[in-house]
Amino acid sequence: MLSTRNFFISLIFLLLTTWSAGTAAHAQSAYARKMVDTLSSPSFWGRGYTKDGMLKAAHFIAEEMKAMGLQPLEAQGYLQPFPMSINTFPGNMQLSINGHSLQAGRDFLVGPRSRGVKGNFRMDITVEAGVFINREQKVMLVVEPKLVWTPSQEVEDFTQIMVKDSLGTQPINISVDIEQQFLASFTANNVIGMLRGKEQPDSFIVITAHYDHLGGMGRDVYFPGANDNASGVALMLQLARHFTHKPAKYSIIFIAFAAEEAGLLGSKHFAAHPSIPLNKIKFLLNLDLMGNGEEGITVVNAPAHPQAFDQLVQWNKQHKAFSEIQSRNNAANSDHYPFTEKGVPAFFIYTKGGSQAYHDIFDRAEQLPLLRFNELESMLKAFINGI
């Protein structure tokens, strides 16, 4: 039996130990929150193609990798550049309908393949319910229940304007000033770093997350992209922090892909110009939309690797972290896909539930709970150590 003095000493030690463990866990969560807040801030302007948003984000992630001690794989450092084309809207972004000014992002968006247009004119043709055209000016106005956007590598000889259906009036006369610039030669950059494995350093686990988002709509409005996909980058970097101090059996390569939203361009480039032999990859984990999880997670390409999927299921049965781990057939819906096309075993994991903000201006850091973030980290660490 402990003496009274020894009992209190033991109690104080227990409290200090618990406090230290809790502080460490909190610090990890604080780091992830900092990454989401930073990457979705105005400084990176939607991590897109105007105001150097994507390039600034690439350099920021490279500095994080460098500070952790990750090794660059490219001769030029952490960045792997590749060329692409993209249609952008960097300047004026003004629209009035029947004398009422509308706000970009909230009330209207410009179709991604649109050209610029300026003038005052009448929408004189109604093609169908909610679709209005001025044939002479080559302008089409479409009333939509939800405004979502995706960048385009093409530009067409017309202007499409998507207007929120809450406008409450039929568009007749419009005043518009939309600036557009097509970038035929834009340089994007994947960001790549590696931690050497302690037992089999010439075999690799690859953890990926695209860091690009949609950029801006004019000078004043940008798409923050907190869930899509600052959250995935945050989890990737948090895993890198962990394995920096506790090396895995295999080497781990961390890749932040560019231009996923424009058509998986960054992952396609790496898969075609890999920094390592693709047949040396034991498994690839692609992380996208990591900010929620209250309705569980989905694992894309799970049927192709039933034993690996069962590792996740069994872990969840033991820890009861997620209400569901759903299996989904493979699809070309994120950066895992170019690798699966080349025979690399891979999963794409995303969370379900929470905010419905997606490809709009409302995907903001302050609305992202990171609800099952620590559980995701624990599950993935166990999966990587168990391969």
C-alpha positions in Angstrom: 0.0 0.0 0.0 1.3 3.5 -0.9 2.0 5.9 1.9 0.0 9.2 1.7 3.1 11.0 0.6 4.0 8.5 -2.1 0.3 8.5 -3.2 0.4 12.2 -3.9 3.7 12.0 -5.6 2.3 9.2 -7.9 -0.8 11.3 -8.5 1.2 14.4 -9.4 3.3 12.3 -11.8 0.2 10.8 -13.4 -1.3 14.3 -13.9 1.9 15.6 -15.4 2.2 12.6 -17.7 -1.4 13.0 -18.8 -0.9 16.7 -19.3 2.2 16.1 -21.4 0.5 13.5 -23.6 -2.5 15.8 -24.1 -0.2 18.7 -24.9 1.6 16.7 -27.6 -1.7 15.6 -29.1 -3.0 19.2 -29.0 0.2 20.4 -30.7 -0.2 17.9 -33.5 -3.8 19.2 -34.0 -2.6 22.7 -33.8 -0.1 22.1 -36.6 -2.8 20.7 -38.8 -5.1 23.6 -38.1 -2.3 26.0 -38.8 -1.7 24.4 -42.2 -5.3 24.5 -43.2 -5.7 28.1 -42.0 -2.6 29.2 -43.8 -3.1 27.4 -47.1 -6.7 28.6 -47.4 -5.9 32.2 -46.5 -6.0 35.1 -49.0 -2.2 35.0 -49.2 -2.3 32.0 -51.4 -5.4 33.2 -53.3 -7.0 29.8 -53.8 -3.7 28.1 -54.7 -4.5 28.7 -58.4 -3.3 30.5 -61.4 -3.6 34.2 -60.6 -1.7 36.3 -58.1 1.0 33.5 -58.1 -1.2 31.6 -55.7 -0.1 28.1 -56.7 3.5 29.0 -56.8 3.4 30.6 -53.4 1.8 27.5 -52.0 4.4 25.2 -53.6 7.2 27.2 -52.0 5.5 27.2 -48.7 5.0 23.4 -48.7 8.6 22.9 -49.9 9.8 25.0 -46.9 7.8 22.8 -44.5 9.4 19.7 -46.0 12.8 21.2 -45.7 12.3 22.2 -42.1 11.3 18.6 -41.3 14.4 17.3 -42.9 12.7 15.6 -45.9 15.1 14.9 -48.7 14.4 16.4 -52.2 14.2 13.9 -55.0 14.5 16.3 -57.9 17.9 17.7 -59.1 16.4 21.2 -58.8 15.2 20.6 -55.2 11.7 19.9 -53.9 9.8 21.2 -57.0 9.0 19.1 -60.1 7.9 21.7 -62.7 5.7 20.8 -65.7 4.0 22.9 -68.4 0.2 23.4 -68.8 -2.3 25.8 -70.2 -5.2 27.4 -68.3 -8.0 29.9 -68.7 -8.0 32.6 -66.0 -10.1 35.6 -64.9 -7.6 37.9 -63.2 -9.2 41.3 -63.6 -12.6 43.0 -63.8 -15.5 40.9 -62.6 -18.7 42.9 -62.7 -22.3 42.0 -63.5 -25.6 43.8 -63.1 -28.9 42.4 -64.0 -31.9 44.7 -64.5 -30.0 47.4 -62.7 -29.0 45.3 -59.6 -25.3 44.7 -59.0 -24.3 41.1 -58.3 -21.4 39.8 -56.2 -19.0 37.4 -57.9 -18.8 34.0 -56.2 -21.9 34.5 -54.1 -24.4 35.6 -56.8 -22.6 34.6 -60.0 -19.7 32.8 -61.5 -18.2 32.9 -65.0 -18.1 29.6 -66.9 -14.5 28.2 -66.9 -14.1 28.1 -70.7 -15.6 31.6 -71.2 -14.0 34.5 -73.0 -14.1 38.0 -71.6 -16.9 40.4 -72.4 -17.8 44.0 -71.7 -21.0 45.9 -72.5 -24.7 46.6 -71.9 -27.2 44.5 -73.7 -30.5 42.6 -73.6 -30.8 38.9 -73.1 -33.3 38.4 -76.0 -33.6 34.6 -76.4 -34.9 32.1 -73.8 -33.7 28.7 -74.9 -35.4 26.9 -72.0 -36.3 27.5 -68.4 -33.4 29.3 -66.7 -31.3 29.7 -69.9 -31.0 33.1 -71.6 -28.9 34.1 -74.6 -27.8 37.2 -76.5 -26.7 35.6 -79.8 -24.9 38.7 -81.2 -22.7 39.1 -78.1 -22.3 35.3 -77.7 -23.4 35.5 -74.1 -25.4 32.8 -72.3 -26.8 33.2 -68.8 -27.8 30.1 -66.9 -29.7 30.1 -63.6 -28.3 27.5 -61.2 -29.4 26.2 -57.8 -25.8 26.0 -56.6 -22.7 27.8 -57.9 -19.7 25.5 -58.4 -16.6 26.0 -60.5 -13.7 24.0 -62.0 -10.8 25.4 -64.0 -10.4 24.7 -67.7 -7.5 24.3 -70.0 -9.6 25.5 -72.9 -11.3 28.8 -73.9 -14.3 29.0 -76.3 -15.7 31.8 -78.4 -18.6 32.6 -76.0 -19.2 33.7 -72.4 -21.3 31.7 -70.0 -22.5 33.3 -66.8 -23.9 31.2 -64.0 -26.4 33.0 -61.8 -27.8 31.8 -58.4 -31.5 31.0 -58.6 -32.2 33.2 -55.6 -32.0 36.2 -57.9 -35.8 36.2 -58.1 -36.2 38.0 -61.4 -35.9 37.1 -65.0 -32.7 38.6 -66.5 -33.6 41.0 -69.3 -31.0 43.8 -69.4 -27.4 43.1 -68.2 -24.3 45.2 -67.8 -21.1 43.1 -67.7 -17.4 43.6 -67.5 -15.4 40.4 -67.3 -11.7 40.2 -68.0 -10.2 36.9 -69.1 -6.7 35.8 -69.9 -5.7 32.4 -71.5 -2.3 31.2 -70.4 -1.0 28.9 -73.1 2.3 28.3 -71.2 1.9 28.1 -67.5 4.4 26.3 -65.2 3.0 24.3 -62.4 5.0 22.4 -59.7 4.6 19.2 -57.8 6.3 19.3 -54.4 8.2 16.1 -53.4 10.1 15.1 -50.3 11.3 11.7 -48.9 12.2 10.1 -45.6 14.6 7.2 -45.8 13.3 3.8 -44.5 15.1 2.1 -41.7 15.0 -1.5 -43.2 14.2 -1.5 -46.9 15.0 2.1 -48.1 14.8 1.1 -51.8 11.1 0.2 -51.4 8.6 3.0 -51.0 5.3 4.1 -49.5 3.9 7.1 -51.3 1.6 9.6 -49.6 0.0 12.2 -51.8 -2.4 15.1 -51.6 -3.1 17.8 -54.2 -2.4 21.3 -52.9 -3.9 23.3 -55.8 -7.5 24.6 -55.7 -9.5 26.9 -58.0 -7.7 30.2 -57.5 -9.6 33.4 -57.9 -12.6 34.9 -59.7 -11.5 38.5 -60.6 -9.4 40.7 -58.3 -11.5 40.4 -55.1 -12.9 36.9 -54.8 -11.1 33.6 -54.3 -11.9 30.0 -53.5 -10.3 29.1 -50.2 -10.3 25.3 -50.6 -10.0 24.4 -46.9 -11.4 20.9 -47.2 -10.4 20.6 -50.9 -7.6 20.1 -50.3 -5.7 22.1 -47.7 -7.0 19.4 -45.3 -5.3 16.6 -47.3 -2.0 18.5 -47.4 -2.2 19.1 -43.7 -2.6 15.4 -43.0 0.2 14.5 -45.4 2.5 17.0 -43.6 1.5 15.8 -40.2 2.3 12.2 -41.1 5.7 13.5 -42.4 6.3 15.1 -39.0 5.6 11.8 -37.3 7.7 9.6 -39.5 10.6 12.1 -39.3 11.0 11.0 -35.6 9.8 7.4 -36.1 11.1 6.1 -39.4 9.1 3.4 -41.1 10.4 0.1 -42.5 10.2 1.5 -46.1 11.1 4.9 -47.4 8.2 7.2 -47.5 7.7 9.8 -50.3 5.4 12.7 -49.8 4.0 14.4 -52.9 1.9 17.5 -53.0 0.4 17.5 -56.5 -0.4 20.6 -58.6 -3.2 21.0 -61.1 -5.4 18.2 -59.8 -8.5 20.3 -60.3 -7.6 21.0 -64.0 -7.5 17.2 -64.8 -5.1 15.3 -62.5 -2.2 17.0 -64.4 0.4 16.9 -61.7 -0.1 13.2 -60.9 -0.2 12.3 -64.6 3.1 14.1 -65.0 4.8 12.3 -62.1 3.4 9.0 -63.2 4.9 9.6 -66.7 8.2 11.1 -65.3 8.6 9.4 -61.9 11.5 10.3 -59.6 11.6 6.6 -58.5 10.8 3.3 -60.3 7.0 2.9 -60.0 7.4 -0.9 -59.5 9.2 -0.1 -56.2 6.1 1.4 -54.7 4.6 -0.9 -52.1 1.5 1.2 -51.7 0.2 4.7 -52.4 -2.2 6.6 -50.2 -4.0 9.6 -51.8 -5.6 12.0 -49.3 -8.3 14.4 -50.4 -11.2 16.0 -48.5 -9.9 15.1 -45.0 -11.8 17.7 -43.0 -14.9 15.9 -41.8 -15.7 12.2 -41.2 -18.9 12.3 -39.1 -20.4 9.9 -41.6 -17.3 7.8 -42.0 -14.8 7.6 -44.8 -14.7 6.1 -48.3 -11.8 4.1 -49.8 -11.7 4.3 -53.6 -10.1 1.3 -55.3 -10.7 -0.9 -52.2 -12.0 -3.9 -54.2 -8.7 -4.1 -56.0 -6.8 -4.7 -52.7 -9.1 -6.6 -50.3 -6.4 -7.5 -47.8 -5.1 -3.9 -47.5 -8.7 -2.7 -47.2 -9.3 -5.3 -44.5 -6.4 -3.8 -42.5 -8.4 -0.5 -42.3 -11.6 -2.3 -41.4 -10.0 -4.3 -38.7 -8.3 -1.3 -37.2 -11.6 0.5 -37.1 -13.4 -2.4 -35.5 -10.8 -2.2 -32.7 -10.7 1.6 -32.3 -14.3 2.5 -33.3 -13.1 5.7 -34.9 -15.5 5.9 -37.9 -19.2 5.0 -38.3 -18.4 3.4 -41.6 -15.5 2.6 -43.9 -17.1 2.3 -47.3 -15.5 0.4 -50.2 -15.8 2.0 -53.7 -14.6 0.9 -57.1 -11.8 2.7 -58.7 -12.5 6.0 -60.5 -10.6 8.8 -62.1 -11.6 11.2 -59.4 -8.3 12.1 -57.8 -4.5 11.7 -58.0 -4.3 8.0 -57.2 -5.8 7.2 -60.6 -2.8 7.7 -63.0 -0.8 5.4 -60.7 -3.4 2.6 -60.7 -3.4 2.8 -64.5 0.3 1.9 -64.3 -0.3 -1.0 -61.9 0.7 0.8 -58.6 -1.4 -0.4 -55.6 -3.2 2.6 -54.3 -6.2 3.9 -52.3 -7.9 7.2 -52.4 -9.4 8.1 -49.1 -11.9 10.9 -48.4 -14.2 11.8 -45.5 -17.9 12.0 -45.5 -20.4 14.3 -43.8 -20.2 17.8 -42.6 -20.3 20.9 -44.7 -21.6 20.7 -48.2 -19.3 23.5 -49.4 -17.5 22.2 -52.5 -15.8 24.1 -55.4 -17.3 27.3 -54.1 -16.3 30.3 -52.0 -17.7 28.8 -48.8 -15.1 26.0 -48.3 -13.4 28.0 -45.6 -11.1 27.1 -42.8 -13.3 28.5 -40.0 -16.1 26.2 -41.1 -13.9 23.0 -41.2 -14.0 21.0 -38.0 -11.2 18.5 -38.8 -13.6 16.2 -36.9 -11.8 12.8 -37.3 -8.4 14.2 -38.2 -6.4 12.5 -35.3 -8.2 9.2 -35.9 -7.3 9.4 -39.6 -3.7 10.0 -38.7 -3.6 7.1 -36.3 -5.3 4.7 -38.8 -2.8 5.6 -41.6 0.2 5.3 -39.3 -1.0 1.8 -38.3 -1.6 0.9 -42.0 1.8 2.1 -43.1 3.6 0.3 -40.3 1.6 -2.8 -41.0 2.5 -3.1 -44.7 
